[in-house]
Structure formats: structure tokens, C-alpha cells
Amino acid sequence: MFLGEKFCPHCGAKAQRTEVAGSGTELCPRCRVPMEAIVVGKAKLDECPRCAGIWADADTLHQICDDREEQAAVLGMADHVPTPETVPLEQQVRYVPCPVCKKLMNRVNFANCSHVIVDVCSQHGTWFDKDELRRIIEFIRSGGLEQARAREVADLEERRRRAAAQNANAWVASASLPNSERDGLDLGISAAAAVLKSLFR
């Protein structure tokens, strides 16, 4: 869909993107021009009028990830008509500053398996270059986020199992030591415990 269209020409869905009055003080991290405040569904976002990148604060992104209606609204969002000034996709990796705190953001593979690299400020939000938010939502709606969460739970369980096995092996190894060495080991553990107690008093 393009700006000015009220309905999708393919499915008839109503356009969900509206421009609202904003402060205009936050600059696009790529183009360094003021971003426009927009509302997509119920989500408040900032959009660069030049490169069509989108800035979402942490709460808004969480809302979009959890709400299927918000996801549908973003997928039906109207794009800016390309202009000669449109910035081409970057040819090499470039770290960009957070629009809020101006510190360089981290480049992160969303959900560690989406193959969409986004720029994240852990305190303020996430920057999506053109089409990255749409690709993220398609990834979520195809079940990618649930699979990533299930994988994280399985990894945690595997780490717990390994830690328990290492503890059991250490106990068996200490039990097989001669009494004199075991007494020395117990003495060392007692000394370490005494030091920790004194630190926390």
C-alpha cells in the first residue's frame, strides 16, 4: 500500500497508519533528519520520512510482539512513495546511535534465529531499517518466536542437567580421596565459608 490509499488493493483491508503531531526532536539514526510520529493500529512509532526506517520503544515492541491485531496493522501499513532522496541499503555494517541517548546501539539477530539484524538500545528501544519490522512480524506469525523461546528453555534445562552432573562427579571424586586429603578439602571449604560470612556482615 502507498500513502493516500485507504484500503489494500489486494485484500481490501483498511489502512492502519496515521500521522500524528510529534515533538520532531528525535533524529533518524541513519539519515540524521527529524522523524515523524505515526500510529499504526494502537502502536505509537517514529518513522523516518527519507529512508522509511522505524523506531519502536521497548513497550511498543513488546505490545506488537504479543498482539496479533497490532501485527496485522503493521503488515497493512502504508509505505512512503520512494523518492530520489531515498537512502540505498547499507553496503557495509555501520553502527548507529540511539535516537534518545545517542549511544551506539548493538546489532542483534532478533530472537537469535530470525536472520533479521536489528539495532537495539537496551534502555530505549529498537531501530528497524526499511522492511525489517514487517519481516520480524512475519517471523513471529509463522511461529518463530515460540520456537525460539522453546529452544531457550531446552538450553536452560540442558545447562542445569550438566551442572548437576558436574556437582555429582565432584562429590564422588571428593568421596574417593584419602582421609587426610579430604580433611584438607573440608578445611579449605570451611575457610572459604568463613570469609564469605565475614564479607556479608
DAJOBEL-V138739 format. One record per helix or strand of 3 or more residues. SS is the DSSP state (helix for helix, strand for strand). FROM is the first residue (numbers start at 1). LEN is the number of residues. Records with the same first field share a line. If there is no record, write none. Layout:
# DAJOBEL-V138739
SS=FROM-LEN ; FROM-LEN
This chain:
# DAJOBEL-V138739
strand=17-3 ; 34-7 ; 43-6 ; 54-4 ; 106-4 ; 117-5 ; 125-4
helix=58-9 ; 68-8 ; 110-3 ; 132-10 ; 144-32 ; 179-22
